[in-house]
Amino acid sequence: MLLVRREIGDVLRELRQGKGHTLRQVAGRASVALGYLSEIERGQKEASSEILYAVAEALDVPISQIMREVSDRLAAVEQIQIPDTVPAEFMVGFDADIQPLRR
Amino acid sequence: MLLVRREIGDVLRELRQGKGHTLRQVAGRASVALGYLSEIERGQKEASSEILYAVAEALDVPISQIMREVSDRLAAVEQIQIPDTVPAEFMVGFDADIQPLRR
């Protein structure tokens, strides 16, 4: 089963590490318990919308960007290409089963 | 505060209505209590990843597509244009504060 919380956890952890922050720093800024944030990052706990908002703020990343990255990863797992700006009629002749690039 | 569950609720309700399904039908297919699904659609309850998965299946919509729509709506509220395929260097001269289209 494709669990959104796992992708959210991966994205939050990678964003945090990419910015060189520790769990303790982000948990402190977001006023979230360190153990709870750790469980969220490992996909073991659901983040409430309020906590997601606070962690996004603490990471200084728009929440839309986090969810966009989550949707991209879900799409990769679902092996679906979600069209961005290319209308369907331009896609005729393309193989709908093309595998998305894995990161 | 920008709450992801509100956007998720709106997206799930619009998808359901767009397909002409009742709350009862989708709740039944997803094995979710009708009242709980109703609260999720109204943004009053967080949907667990398992419930989100079940509702997406019941709606026959990829979960990535639901989260993509959610991220697009969050971006509209945050007034951020998230680049899809246009590299940053091509965006020189564009106003970063351009308002996204509201749907």
N, CA and C atoms of all chains as a GROMACS GRO file, in nm:
protein
  618
    1MET      N    1   0.085  -0.121   0.000
    1MET     CA    2   0.000   0.000   0.000
    1MET      C    3   0.088   0.125   0.000
    2LEU      N    4   0.052   0.218  -0.086
    2LEU     CA    5   0.130   0.340  -0.103
    2LEU      C    6   0.092   0.438   0.009
    3LEU      N    7   0.185   0.459   0.102
    3LEU     CA    8   0.153   0.542   0.219
    3LEU      C    9   0.214   0.681   0.206
    4VAL      N   10   0.127   0.780   0.203
    4VAL     CA   11   0.171   0.919   0.187
    4VAL      C   12   0.270   0.958   0.296
    5ARG      N   13   0.248   0.908   0.418
    5ARG     CA   14   0.335   0.951   0.528
    5ARG      C   15   0.481   0.909   0.508
    6ARG      N   16   0.501   0.798   0.436
    6ARG     CA   17   0.640   0.755   0.411
    6ARG      C   18   0.710   0.854   0.319
    7GLU      N   19   0.638   0.898   0.215
    7GLU     CA   20   0.698   0.995   0.122
    7GLU      C   21   0.718   1.128   0.192
    8ILE      N   22   0.621   1.169   0.272
    8ILE     CA   23   0.635   1.295   0.347
    8ILE      C   24   0.758   1.286   0.437
    9GLY      N   25   0.773   1.174   0.506
    9GLY     CA   26   0.887   1.158   0.595
    9GLY      C   27   1.020   1.167   0.520
   10ASP      N   28   1.028   1.098   0.406
   10ASP     CA   29   1.151   1.102   0.326
   10ASP      C   30   1.182   1.244   0.281
   11VAL      N   31   1.079   1.313   0.234
   11VAL     CA   32   1.100   1.450   0.183
   11VAL      C   33   1.146   1.542   0.295
   12LEU      N   34   1.081   1.531   0.410
   12LEU     CA   35   1.119   1.619   0.523
   12LEU      C   36   1.263   1.591   0.568
   13ARG      N   37   1.298   1.464   0.575
   13ARG     CA   38   1.434   1.431   0.618
   13ARG      C   39   1.538   1.481   0.518
   14GLU      N   40   1.510   1.459   0.388
   14GLU     CA   41   1.606   1.502   0.286
   14GLU      C   42   1.620   1.654   0.282
   15LEU      N   43   1.508   1.723   0.298
   15LEU     CA   44   1.515   1.870   0.302
   15LEU      C   45   1.598   1.916   0.421
   16ARG      N   46   1.572   1.856   0.536
   16ARG     CA   47   1.645   1.894   0.658
   16ARG      C   48   1.794   1.868   0.642
   17GLN      N   49   1.828   1.748   0.593
   17GLN     CA   50   1.969   1.714   0.578
   17GLN      C   51   2.034   1.801   0.471
   18GLY      N   52   1.959   1.830   0.366
   18GLY     CA   53   2.012   1.915   0.259
   18GLY      C   54   2.048   2.054   0.309
   19LYS      N   55   1.977   2.097   0.413
   19LYS     CA   56   2.005   2.229   0.470
   19LYS      C   57   2.104   2.220   0.585
   20GLY      N   58   2.150   2.098   0.612
   20GLY     CA   59   2.250   2.080   0.718
   20GLY      C   60   2.196   2.102   0.858
   21HIS      N   61   2.065   2.080   0.875
   21HIS     CA   62   2.007   2.095   1.008
   21HIS      C   63   1.998   1.960   1.079
   22THR      N   64   2.008   1.964   1.211
   22THR     CA   65   1.987   1.842   1.288
   22THR      C   66   1.838   1.829   1.320
   23LEU      N   67   1.800   1.707   1.357
   23LEU     CA   68   1.663   1.684   1.404
   23LEU      C   69   1.630   1.778   1.519
   24ARG      N   70   1.727   1.793   1.609
   24ARG     CA   71   1.706   1.875   1.728
   24ARG      C   72   1.677   2.020   1.691
   25GLN      N   73   1.752   2.071   1.593
   25GLN     CA   74   1.732   2.210   1.551
   25GLN      C   75   1.592   2.232   1.493
   26VAL      N   76   1.552   2.143   1.403
   26VAL     CA   77   1.421   2.160   1.338
   26VAL      C   78   1.308   2.137   1.437
   27ALA      N   79   1.324   2.035   1.522
   27ALA     CA   80   1.220   2.008   1.622
   27ALA      C   81   1.205   2.130   1.714
   28GLY      N   82   1.316   2.188   1.751
   28GLY     CA   83   1.311   2.305   1.838
   28GLY      C   84   1.242   2.423   1.773
   29ARG      N   85   1.280   2.451   1.649
   29ARG     CA   86   1.219   2.564   1.577
   29ARG      C   87   1.070   2.542   1.554
   30ALA      N   88   1.034   2.415   1.530
   30ALA     CA   89   0.893   2.386   1.499
   30ALA      C   90   0.811   2.360   1.625
   31SER      N   91   0.879   2.361   1.740
   31SER     CA   92   0.812   2.329   1.868
   31SER      C   93   0.744   2.192   1.862
   32VAL      N   94   0.816   2.096   1.806
   32VAL     CA   95   0.768   1.958   1.797
   32VAL      C   96   0.867   1.872   1.877
   33ALA      N   97   0.815   1.772   1.946
   33ALA     CA   98   0.905   1.683   2.020
   33ALA      C   99   1.000   1.614   1.923
   34LEU      N  100   1.125   1.605   1.962
   34LEU     CA  101   1.228   1.546   1.875
   34LEU      C  102   1.192   1.404   1.834
   35GLY      N  103   1.146   1.325   1.929
   35GLY     CA  104   1.111   1.186   1.899
   35GLY      C  105   0.996   1.176   1.800
   36TYR      N  106   0.904   1.269   1.812
   36TYR     CA  107   0.788   1.270   1.722
   36TYR      C  108   0.832   1.306   1.581
   37LEU      N  109   0.917   1.408   1.569
   37LEU     CA  110   0.966   1.447   1.437
   37LEU      C  111   1.045   1.332   1.374
   38SER      N  112   1.120   1.263   1.457
   38SER     CA  113   1.198   1.149   1.407
   38SER      C  114   1.105   1.041   1.354
   39GLU      N  115   0.996   1.016   1.425
   39GLU     CA  116   0.900   0.915   1.379
   39GLU      C  117   0.831   0.959   1.249
   40ILE      N  118   0.804   1.088   1.238
   40ILE     CA  119   0.744   1.140   1.114
   40ILE      C  120   0.840   1.119   0.999
   41GLU      N  121   0.966   1.152   1.021
   41GLU     CA  122   1.066   1.137   0.913
   41GLU      C  123   1.081   0.991   0.871
   42ARG      N  124   1.061   0.900   0.966
   42ARG     CA  125   1.074   0.758   0.932
   42ARG      C  126   0.942   0.699   0.880
   43GLY      N  127   0.841   0.785   0.865
   43GLY     CA  128   0.713   0.739   0.810
   43GLY      C  129   0.634   0.656   0.906
   44GLN      N  130   0.667   0.667   1.034
   44GLN     CA  131   0.597   0.585   1.134
   44GLN      C  132   0.479   0.657   1.197
   45LYS      N  133   0.480   0.788   1.192
   45LYS     CA  134   0.368   0.866   1.247
   45LYS      C  135   0.316   0.962   1.140
   46GLU      N  136   0.185   0.982   1.144
   46GLU     CA  137   0.125   1.082   1.056
   46GLU      C  138   0.156   1.220   1.114
   47ALA      N  139   0.191   1.312   1.028
   47ALA     CA  140   0.206   1.451   1.073
   47ALA      C  141   0.072   1.521   1.057
   48SER      N  142   0.023   1.582   1.164
   48SER     CA  143  -0.100   1.661   1.148
   48SER      C  144  -0.068   1.781   1.060
   49SER      N  145  -0.173   1.842   1.006
   49SER     CA  146  -0.153   1.959   0.919
   49SER      C  147  -0.082   2.071   0.994
   50GLU      N  148  -0.110   2.084   1.122
   50GLU     CA  149  -0.046   2.190   1.201
   50GLU      C  150   0.103   2.163   1.217
   51ILE      N  151   0.138   2.038   1.240
   51ILE     CA  152   0.280   2.003   1.256
   51ILE      C  153   0.353   2.015   1.122
   52LEU      N  154   0.286   1.973   1.016
   52LEU     CA  155   0.346   1.986   0.883
   52LEU      C  156   0.375   2.134   0.854
   53TYR      N  157   0.283   2.217   0.890
   53TYR     CA  158   0.300   2.361   0.868
   53TYR      C  159   0.419   2.413   0.949
   54ALA      N  160   0.426   2.372   1.075
   54ALA     CA  161   0.533   2.420   1.162
   54ALA      C  162   0.669   2.370   1.115
   55VAL      N  163   0.676   2.246   1.068
   55VAL     CA  164   0.804   2.190   1.022
   55VAL      C  165   0.845   2.258   0.891
   56ALA      N  166   0.748   2.283   0.802
   56ALA     CA  167   0.779   2.353   0.677
   56ALA      C  168   0.835   2.492   0.708
   57GLU      N  169   0.774   2.559   0.803
   57GLU     CA  170   0.823   2.692   0.845
   57GLU      C  171   0.964   2.680   0.900
   58ALA      N  172   0.986   2.580   0.984
   58ALA     CA  173   1.118   2.561   1.047
   58ALA      C  174   1.224   2.531   0.942
   59LEU      N  175   1.182   2.464   0.834
   59LEU     CA  176   1.277   2.432   0.726
   59LEU      C  177   1.288   2.546   0.626
   60ASP      N  178   1.198   2.643   0.640
   60ASP     CA  179   1.191   2.755   0.546
   60ASP      C  180   1.165   2.706   0.403
   61VAL      N  181   1.073   2.615   0.392
   61VAL     CA  182   1.033   2.560   0.261
   61VAL      C  183   0.881   2.572   0.252
   62PRO      N  184   0.829   2.624   0.140
   62PRO     CA  185   0.683   2.633   0.126
   62PRO      C  186   0.620   2.494   0.136
   63ILE      N  187   0.508   2.488   0.202
   63ILE     CA  188   0.442   2.359   0.221
   63ILE      C  189   0.398   2.303   0.085
   64SER      N  190   0.368   2.391  -0.009
   64SER     CA  191   0.329   2.344  -0.143
   64SER      C  192   0.445   2.270  -0.209
   65GLN      N  193   0.566   2.316  -0.183
   65GLN     CA  194   0.683   2.253  -0.245
   65GLN      C  195   0.705   2.113  -0.185
   66ILE      N  196   0.681   2.101  -0.057
   66ILE     CA  197   0.693   1.970   0.008
   66ILE      C  198   0.590   1.874  -0.051
   67MET      N  199   0.466   1.921  -0.063
   67MET     CA  200   0.362   1.832  -0.113
   67MET      C  201   0.381   1.802  -0.262
   68ARG      N  202   0.440   1.896  -0.333
   68ARG     CA  203   0.468   1.872  -0.475
   68ARG      C  204   0.572   1.760  -0.490
   69GLU      N  205   0.674   1.768  -0.407
   69GLU     CA  206   0.778   1.664  -0.411
   69GLU      C  207   0.717   1.529  -0.371
   70VAL      N  208   0.628   1.532  -0.272
   70VAL     CA  209   0.560   1.408  -0.229
   70VAL      C  210   0.479   1.350  -0.346
   71SER      N  211   0.406   1.437  -0.415
   71SER     CA  212   0.322   1.387  -0.525
   71SER      C  213   0.408   1.333  -0.638
   72ASP      N  214   0.522   1.398  -0.663
   72ASP     CA  215   0.612   1.348  -0.768
   72ASP      C  216   0.663   1.208  -0.732
   73ARG      N  217   0.696   1.189  -0.606
   73ARG     CA  218   0.748   1.057  -0.565
   73ARG      C  219   0.638   0.951  -0.570
   74LEU      N  220   0.518   0.990  -0.529
   74LEU     CA  221   0.406   0.896  -0.537
   74LEU      C  222   0.382   0.858  -0.684
   75ALA      N  223   0.391   0.957  -0.772
   75ALA     CA  224   0.369   0.932  -0.914
   75ALA      C  225   0.474   0.837  -0.968
   76ALA      N  226   0.598   0.854  -0.923
   76ALA     CA  227   0.705   0.766  -0.968
   76ALA      C  228   0.675   0.623  -0.926
   77VAL      N  229   0.625   0.609  -0.804
   77VAL     CA  230   0.592   0.475  -0.755
   77VAL      C  231   0.472   0.419  -0.832
   78GLU      N  232   0.377   0.506  -0.859
   78GLU     CA  233   0.258   0.461  -0.932
   78GLU      C  234   0.288   0.448  -1.082
   79GLN      N  235   0.410   0.489  -1.120
   79GLN     CA  236   0.451   0.483  -1.261
   79GLN      C  237   0.352   0.552  -1.351
   80ILE      N  238   0.317   0.671  -1.306
   80ILE     CA  239   0.222   0.751  -1.383
   80ILE      C  240   0.290   0.881  -1.418
   81GLN      N  241   0.273   0.924  -1.538
   81GLN     CA  242   0.320   1.056  -1.577
   81GLN      C  243   0.202   1.152  -1.566
   82ILE      N  244   0.211   1.245  -1.472
   82ILE     CA  245   0.106   1.345  -1.460
   82ILE      C  246   0.143   1.462  -1.550
   83PRO      N  247   0.059   1.492  -1.649
   83PRO     CA  248   0.094   1.602  -1.739
   83PRO      C  249   0.096   1.735  -1.665
   84ASP      N  250   0.196   1.817  -1.696
   84ASP     CA  251   0.204   1.949  -1.638
   84ASP      C  252   0.134   2.050  -1.727
   85THR      N  253   0.196   2.073  -1.842
   85THR     CA  254   0.144   2.179  -1.928
   85THR      C  255   0.113   2.125  -2.067
   86VAL      N  256   0.146   2.000  -2.090
   86VAL     CA  257   0.125   1.944  -2.225
   86VAL      C  258  -0.016   1.886  -2.234
   87PRO      N  259  -0.100   1.946  -2.316
   87PRO     CA  260  -0.237   1.894  -2.328
   87PRO      C  261  -0.237   1.753  -2.386
   88ALA      N  262  -0.341   1.679  -2.353
   88ALA     CA  263  -0.348   1.538  -2.390
   88ALA      C  264  -0.333   1.518  -2.540
   89GLU      N  265  -0.388   1.611  -2.619
   89GLU     CA  266  -0.387   1.589  -2.764
   89GLU      C  267  -0.245   1.591  -2.823
   90PHE      N  268  -0.150   1.652  -2.749
   90PHE     CA  269  -0.013   1.653  -2.796
   90PHE      C  270   0.061   1.525  -2.759
   91MET      N  271  -0.003   1.446  -2.676
   91MET     CA  272   0.064   1.327  -2.625
   91MET      C  273   0.034   1.204  -2.712
   92VAL      N  274  -0.047   1.220  -2.815
   92VAL     CA  275  -0.080   1.107  -2.902
   92VAL      C  276   0.049   1.052  -2.963
   93GLY      N  277   0.063   0.924  -2.959
   93GLY     CA  278   0.184   0.865  -3.013
   93GLY      C  279   0.287   0.837  -2.906
   94PHE      N  280   0.271   0.901  -2.791
   94PHE     CA  281   0.361   0.870  -2.681
   94PHE      C  282   0.309   0.747  -2.608
   95ASP      N  283   0.402   0.671  -2.558
   95ASP     CA  284   0.363   0.550  -2.486
   95ASP      C  285   0.321   0.588  -2.345
   96ALA      N  286   0.197   0.562  -2.313
   96ALA     CA  287   0.145   0.601  -2.181
   96ALA      C  288   0.211   0.522  -2.069
   97ASP      N  289   0.277   0.413  -2.107
   97ASP     CA  290   0.339   0.330  -2.003
   97ASP      C  291   0.487   0.361  -1.983
   98ILE      N  292   0.533   0.473  -2.041
   98ILE     CA  293   0.673   0.513  -2.023
   98ILE      C  294   0.704   0.518  -1.874
   99GLN      N  295   0.816   0.461  -1.838
   99GLN     CA  296   0.856   0.461  -1.697
   99GLN      C  297   0.915   0.597  -1.661
  100PRO      N  298   0.868   0.658  -1.551
  100PRO     CA  299   0.930   0.783  -1.509
  100PRO      C  300   1.072   0.757  -1.460
  101LEU      N  301   1.154   0.860  -1.467
  101LEU     CA  302   1.290   0.848  -1.415
  101LEU      C  303   1.285   0.829  -1.265
  102ARG      N  304   1.363   0.736  -1.216
  102ARG     CA  305   1.376   0.719  -1.071
  102ARG      C  306   1.486   0.810  -1.022
  103ARG      N  307   1.463   0.872  -0.908
  103ARG     CA  308   1.572   0.952  -0.851
  103ARG      C  309   1.644   0.870  -0.747
  104MET      N  310  -0.317   2.993   0.910
  104MET     CA  311  -0.226   2.880   0.889
  104MET      C  312  -0.279   2.792   0.775
  105LEU      N  313  -0.188   2.756   0.687
  105LEU     CA  314  -0.224   2.679   0.568
  105LEU      C  315  -0.233   2.531   0.605
  106LEU      N  316  -0.355   2.477   0.605
  106LEU     CA  317  -0.374   2.340   0.653
  106LEU      C  318  -0.395   2.245   0.535
  107VAL      N  319  -0.304   2.150   0.526
  107VAL     CA  320  -0.308   2.054   0.416
  107VAL      C  321  -0.441   1.978   0.415
  108ARG      N  322  -0.494   1.946   0.534
  108ARG     CA  323  -0.616   1.865   0.538
  108ARG      C  324  -0.735   1.937   0.472
  109ARG      N  325  -0.736   2.070   0.476
  109ARG     CA  326  -0.846   2.144   0.411
  109ARG      C  327  -0.840   2.126   0.260
  110GLU      N  328  -0.718   2.135   0.205
  110GLU     CA  329  -0.704   2.118   0.060
  110GLU      C  330  -0.734   1.974   0.022
  111ILE      N  331  -0.687   1.879   0.102
  111ILE     CA  332  -0.717   1.738   0.075
  111ILE      C  333  -0.868   1.716   0.076
  112GLY      N  334  -0.935   1.773   0.174
  112GLY     CA  335  -1.080   1.758   0.183
  112GLY      C  336  -1.152   1.813   0.061
  113ASP      N  337  -1.110   1.933   0.020
  113ASP     CA  338  -1.172   1.994  -0.098
  113ASP      C  339  -1.150   1.909  -0.223
  114VAL      N  340  -1.028   1.861  -0.239
  114VAL     CA  341  -0.995   1.782  -0.358
  114VAL      C  342  -1.076   1.652  -0.359
  115LEU      N  343  -1.082   1.585  -0.243
  115LEU     CA  344  -1.157   1.459  -0.238
  115LEU      C  345  -1.305   1.481  -0.267
  116ARG      N  346  -1.361   1.588  -0.212
  116ARG     CA  347  -1.503   1.615  -0.234
  116ARG      C  348  -1.530   1.646  -0.382
  117GLU      N  349  -1.443   1.731  -0.440
  117GLU     CA  350  -1.465   1.768  -0.580
  117GLU      C  351  -1.448   1.649  -0.674
  118LEU      N  352  -1.350   1.565  -0.643
  118LEU     CA  353  -1.332   1.444  -0.726
  118LEU      C  354  -1.455   1.354  -0.715
  119ARG      N  355  -1.503   1.337  -0.593
  119ARG     CA  356  -1.620   1.251  -0.572
  119ARG      C  357  -1.742   1.305  -0.646
  120GLN      N  358  -1.765   1.436  -0.628
  120GLN     CA  359  -1.882   1.497  -0.692
  120GLN      C  360  -1.868   1.495  -0.844
  121GLY      N  361  -1.743   1.517  -0.891
  121GLY     CA  362  -1.718   1.516  -1.035
  121GLY      C  363  -1.750   1.381  -1.097
  122LYS      N  364  -1.738   1.276  -1.018
  122LYS     CA  365  -1.768   1.142  -1.067
  122LYS      C  366  -1.912   1.101  -1.038
  123GLY      N  367  -1.986   1.194  -0.974
  123GLY     CA  368  -2.128   1.168  -0.948
  123GLY      C  369  -2.151   1.065  -0.839
  124HIS      N  370  -2.054   1.050  -0.748
  124HIS     CA  371  -2.071   0.954  -0.640
  124HIS      C  372  -2.123   1.024  -0.514
  125THR      N  373  -2.199   0.951  -0.436
  125THR     CA  374  -2.242   1.003  -0.306
  125THR      C  375  -2.136   0.970  -0.201
  126LEU      N  376  -2.144   1.043  -0.090
  126LEU     CA  377  -2.057   1.012   0.024
  126LEU      C  378  -2.074   0.866   0.063
  127ARG      N  379  -2.199   0.822   0.065
  127ARG     CA  380  -2.227   0.685   0.109
  127ARG      C  381  -2.159   0.582   0.019
  128GLN      N  382  -2.163   0.608  -0.112
  128GLN     CA  383  -2.101   0.514  -0.206
  128GLN      C  384  -1.950   0.503  -0.182
  129VAL      N  385  -1.885   0.620  -0.171
  129VAL     CA  386  -1.739   0.619  -0.157
  129VAL      C  387  -1.699   0.564  -0.021
  130ALA      N  388  -1.772   0.603   0.082
  130ALA     CA  389  -1.742   0.552   0.215
  130ALA      C  390  -1.756   0.400   0.217
  131GLY      N  391  -1.859   0.350   0.152
  131GLY     CA  392  -1.880   0.206   0.147
  131GLY      C  393  -1.767   0.134   0.075
  132ARG      N  394  -1.731   0.187  -0.041
  132ARG     CA  395  -1.624   0.125  -0.120
  132ARG      C  396  -1.491   0.128  -0.046
  133ALA      N  397  -1.468   0.239   0.027
  133ALA     CA  398  -1.339   0.256   0.096
  133ALA      C  399  -1.340   0.194   0.235
  134SER      N  400  -1.455   0.141   0.275
  134SER     CA  401  -1.471   0.086   0.411
  134SER      C  402  -1.434   0.189   0.518
  135VAL      N  403  -1.482   0.310   0.497
  135VAL     CA  404  -1.461   0.420   0.592
  135VAL      C  405  -1.599   0.464   0.641
  136ALA      N  406  -1.609   0.498   0.768
  136ALA     CA  407  -1.737   0.544   0.820
  136ALA      C  408  -1.780   0.671   0.746
  137LEU      N  409  -1.908   0.678   0.712
  137LEU     CA  410  -1.959   0.790   0.633
  137LEU      C  411  -1.932   0.924   0.703
  138GLY      N  412  -1.955   0.927   0.833
  138GLY     CA  413  -1.934   1.052   0.907
  138GLY      C  414  -1.788   1.095   0.908
  139TYR      N  415  -1.701   0.998   0.912
  139TYR     CA  416  -1.557   1.026   0.912
  139TYR      C  417  -1.515   1.082   0.776
  140LEU      N  418  -1.563   1.019   0.668
  140LEU     CA  419  -1.530   1.069   0.534
  140LEU      C  420  -1.583   1.211   0.515
  141SER      N  421  -1.701   1.234   0.569
  141SER     CA  422  -1.760   1.368   0.560
  141SER      C  423  -1.674   1.470   0.632
  142GLU      N  424  -1.622   1.432   0.750
  142GLU     CA  425  -1.535   1.524   0.824
  142GLU      C  426  -1.403   1.547   0.751
  143ILE      N  427  -1.352   1.442   0.686
  143ILE     CA  428  -1.229   1.457   0.607
  143ILE      C  429  -1.254   1.556   0.492
  144GLU      N  430  -1.367   1.538   0.425
  144GLU     CA  431  -1.397   1.626   0.311
  144GLU      C  432  -1.412   1.771   0.355
  145ARG      N  433  -1.460   1.790   0.479
  145ARG     CA  434  -1.477   1.927   0.528
  145ARG      C  435  -1.350   1.980   0.595
  146GLY      N  436  -1.244   1.902   0.589
  146GLY     CA  437  -1.117   1.948   0.645
  146GLY      C  438  -1.114   1.950   0.795
  147GLN      N  439  -1.205   1.874   0.856
  147GLN     CA  440  -1.212   1.875   1.003
  147GLN      C  441  -1.133   1.762   1.066
  148LYS      N  442  -1.108   1.658   0.988
  148LYS     CA  443  -1.030   1.545   1.039
  148LYS      C  444  -0.914   1.517   0.945
  149GLU      N  445  -0.802   1.476   1.003
  149GLU     CA  446  -0.690   1.432   0.920
  149GLU      C  447  -0.721   1.293   0.867
  150ALA      N  448  -0.690   1.271   0.741
  150ALA     CA  449  -0.703   1.136   0.686
  150ALA      C  450  -0.570   1.065   0.706
  151SER      N  451  -0.572   0.949   0.767
  151SER     CA  452  -0.448   0.870   0.776
  151SER      C  453  -0.408   0.827   0.636
  152SER      N  454  -0.284   0.788   0.620
  152SER     CA  455  -0.235   0.745   0.489
  152SER      C  456  -0.313   0.625   0.439
  153GLU      N  457  -0.352   0.538   0.532
  153GLU     CA  458  -0.429   0.419   0.492
  153GLU      C  459  -0.568   0.459   0.439
  154ILE      N  460  -0.630   0.554   0.506
  154ILE     CA  461  -0.764   0.597   0.463
  154ILE      C  462  -0.754   0.674   0.332
  155LEU      N  463  -0.651   0.756   0.319
  155LEU     CA  464  -0.630   0.828   0.194
  155LEU      C  465  -0.615   0.730   0.078
  156TYR      N  466  -0.540   0.625   0.104
  156TYR     CA  467  -0.520   0.522   0.002
  156TYR      C  468  -0.653   0.456  -0.035
  157ALA      N  469  -0.730   0.421   0.066
  157ALA     CA  470  -0.857   0.353   0.042
  157ALA      C  471  -0.956   0.443  -0.032
  158VAL      N  472  -0.958   0.571   0.003
  158VAL     CA  473  -1.051   0.664  -0.063
  158VAL      C  474  -1.007   0.688  -0.208
  159ALA      N  475  -0.876   0.700  -0.229
  159ALA     CA  476  -0.826   0.718  -0.366
  159ALA      C  477  -0.865   0.597  -0.452
  160GLU      N  478  -0.850   0.478  -0.396
  160GLU     CA  479  -0.890   0.356  -0.467
  160GLU      C  480  -1.039   0.359  -0.497
  161ALA      N  481  -1.118   0.400  -0.396
  161ALA     CA  482  -1.263   0.402  -0.412
  161ALA      C  483  -1.304   0.502  -0.520
  162LEU      N  484  -1.226   0.609  -0.532
  162LEU     CA  485  -1.256   0.712  -0.634
  162LEU      C  486  -1.192   0.675  -0.768
  163ASP      N  487  -1.109   0.573  -0.767
  163ASP     CA  488  -1.035   0.532  -0.886
  163ASP      C  489  -0.948   0.646  -0.940
  164VAL      N  490  -0.880   0.712  -0.849
  164VAL     CA  491  -0.788   0.821  -0.884
  164VAL      C  492  -0.653   0.790  -0.819
  165PRO      N  493  -0.542   0.801  -0.895
  165PRO     CA  494  -0.412   0.776  -0.833
  165PRO      C  495  -0.388   0.873  -0.718
  166ILE      N  496  -0.329   0.823  -0.612
  166ILE     CA  497  -0.305   0.908  -0.495
  166ILE      C  498  -0.207   1.020  -0.530
  167SER      N  499  -0.119   0.994  -0.625
  167SER     CA  500  -0.026   1.100  -0.667
  167SER      C  501  -0.101   1.217  -0.730
  168GLN      N  502  -0.208   1.185  -0.800
  168GLN     CA  503  -0.286   1.291  -0.865
  168GLN      C  504  -0.359   1.375  -0.761
  169ILE      N  505  -0.408   1.310  -0.657
  169ILE     CA  506  -0.473   1.382  -0.548
  169ILE      C  507  -0.373   1.476  -0.482
  170MET      N  508  -0.255   1.425  -0.451
  170MET     CA  509  -0.156   1.507  -0.382
  170MET      C  510  -0.100   1.616  -0.472
  171ARG      N  511  -0.096   1.589  -0.602
  171ARG     CA  512  -0.052   1.692  -0.696
  171ARG      C  513  -0.150   1.808  -0.697
  172GLU      N  514  -0.278   1.774  -0.700
  172GLU     CA  515  -0.382   1.878  -0.698
  172GLU      C  516  -0.375   1.956  -0.566
  173VAL      N  517  -0.351   1.884  -0.458
  173VAL     CA  518  -0.336   1.950  -0.326
  173VAL      C  519  -0.218   2.047  -0.329
  174SER      N  520  -0.106   2.003  -0.385
  174SER     CA  521   0.013   2.090  -0.386
  174SER      C  522  -0.011   2.211  -0.476
  175ASP      N  523  -0.083   2.191  -0.586
  175ASP     CA  524  -0.113   2.305  -0.674
  175ASP      C  525  -0.199   2.408  -0.600
  176ARG      N  526  -0.294   2.359  -0.522
  176ARG     CA  527  -0.381   2.452  -0.449
  176ARG      C  528  -0.306   2.524  -0.338
  177LEU      N  529  -0.219   2.450  -0.271
  177LEU     CA  530  -0.136   2.512  -0.167
  177LEU      C  531  -0.047   2.619  -0.229
  178ALA      N  532   0.007   2.588  -0.348
  178ALA     CA  533   0.095   2.685  -0.415
  178ALA      C  534   0.018   2.810  -0.453
  179ALA      N  535  -0.107   2.791  -0.496
  179ALA     CA  536  -0.189   2.907  -0.532
  179ALA      C  537  -0.210   2.995  -0.409
  180VAL      N  538  -0.233   2.932  -0.295
  180VAL     CA  539  -0.253   3.008  -0.172
  180VAL      C  540  -0.122   3.075  -0.130
  181GLU      N  541  -0.013   3.003  -0.146
  181GLU     CA  542   0.117   3.060  -0.109
  181GLU      C  543   0.168   3.157  -0.215
  182GLN      N  544   0.093   3.166  -0.326
  182GLN     CA  545   0.129   3.256  -0.437
  182GLN      C  546   0.270   3.230  -0.485
  183ILE      N  547   0.297   3.102  -0.502
  183ILE     CA  548   0.428   3.060  -0.550
  183ILE      C  549   0.408   2.986  -0.680
  184GLN      N  550   0.491   3.015  -0.776
  184GLN     CA  551   0.492   2.936  -0.898
  184GLN      C  552   0.602   2.833  -0.884
  185ILE      N  553   0.564   2.708  -0.876
  185ILE     CA  554   0.664   2.602  -0.871
  185ILE      C  555   0.699   2.563  -1.014
  186PRO      N  556   0.826   2.579  -1.054
  186PRO     CA  557   0.862   2.547  -1.191
  186PRO      C  558   0.844   2.399  -1.220
  187ASP      N  559   0.791   2.370  -1.336
  187ASP     CA  560   0.775   2.231  -1.376
  187ASP      C  561   0.895   2.189  -1.460
  188THR      N  562   0.899   2.244  -1.578
  188THR     CA  563   1.004   2.200  -1.671
  188THR      C  564   1.089   2.318  -1.717
  189VAL      N  565   1.051   2.438  -1.679
  189VAL     CA  566   1.124   2.555  -1.726
  189VAL      C  567   1.239   2.584  -1.628
  190PRO      N  568   1.364   2.569  -1.672
  190PRO     CA  569   1.476   2.597  -1.582
  190PRO      C  570   1.478   2.744  -1.542
  191ALA      N  571   1.535   2.770  -1.427
  191ALA     CA  572   1.534   2.905  -1.369
  191ALA      C  573   1.594   3.007  -1.464
  192GLU      N  574   1.697   2.967  -1.541
  192GLU     CA  575   1.765   3.067  -1.624
  192GLU      C  576   1.675   3.120  -1.736
  193PHE      N  577   1.569   3.046  -1.769
  193PHE     CA  578   1.477   3.093  -1.871
  193PHE      C  579   1.372   3.187  -1.813
  194MET      N  580   1.370   3.195  -1.683
  194MET     CA  581   1.266   3.275  -1.617
  194MET      C  582   1.313   3.417  -1.589
  195VAL      N  583   1.438   3.449  -1.626
  195VAL     CA  584   1.489   3.584  -1.605
  195VAL      C  585   1.399   3.682  -1.679
  196GLY      N  586   1.362   3.785  -1.612
  196GLY     CA  587   1.275   3.884  -1.675
  196GLY      C  588   1.130   3.864  -1.639
  197PHE      N  589   1.098   3.745  -1.588
  197PHE     CA  590   0.962   3.722  -1.542
  197PHE      C  591   0.950   3.771  -1.399
  198ASP      N  592   0.834   3.820  -1.368
  198ASP     CA  593   0.811   3.871  -1.233
  198ASP      C  594   0.780   3.753  -1.141
  199ALA      N  595   0.866   3.734  -1.043
  199ALA     CA  596   0.849   3.621  -0.951
  199ALA      C  597   0.722   3.636  -0.868
  200ASP      N  598   0.668   3.757  -0.866
  200ASP     CA  599   0.548   3.778  -0.784
  200ASP      C  600   0.420   3.767  -0.862
  201ILE      N  601   0.431   3.716  -0.986
  201ILE     CA  602   0.311   3.697  -1.066
  201ILE      C  603   0.211   3.613  -0.987
  202GLN      N  604   0.088   3.656  -0.988
  202GLN     CA  605  -0.017   3.584  -0.915
  202GLN      C  606  -0.059   3.462  -0.997
  203PRO      N  607  -0.062   3.347  -0.935
  203PRO     CA  608  -0.113   3.231  -1.008
  203PRO      C  609  -0.263   3.246  -1.032
  204LEU      N  610  -0.310   3.178  -1.135
  204LEU     CA  611  -0.454   3.180  -1.163
  204LEU      C  612  -0.528   3.110  -1.051
  205ARG      N  613  -0.633   3.170  -1.007
  205ARG     CA  614  -0.720   3.104  -0.909
  205ARG      C  615  -0.825   3.023  -0.983
  206ARG      N  616  -0.848   2.905  -0.932
  206ARG     CA  617  -0.957   2.828  -0.992
  206ARG      C  618  -1.082   2.846  -0.909
   0.00000   0.00000   0.00000
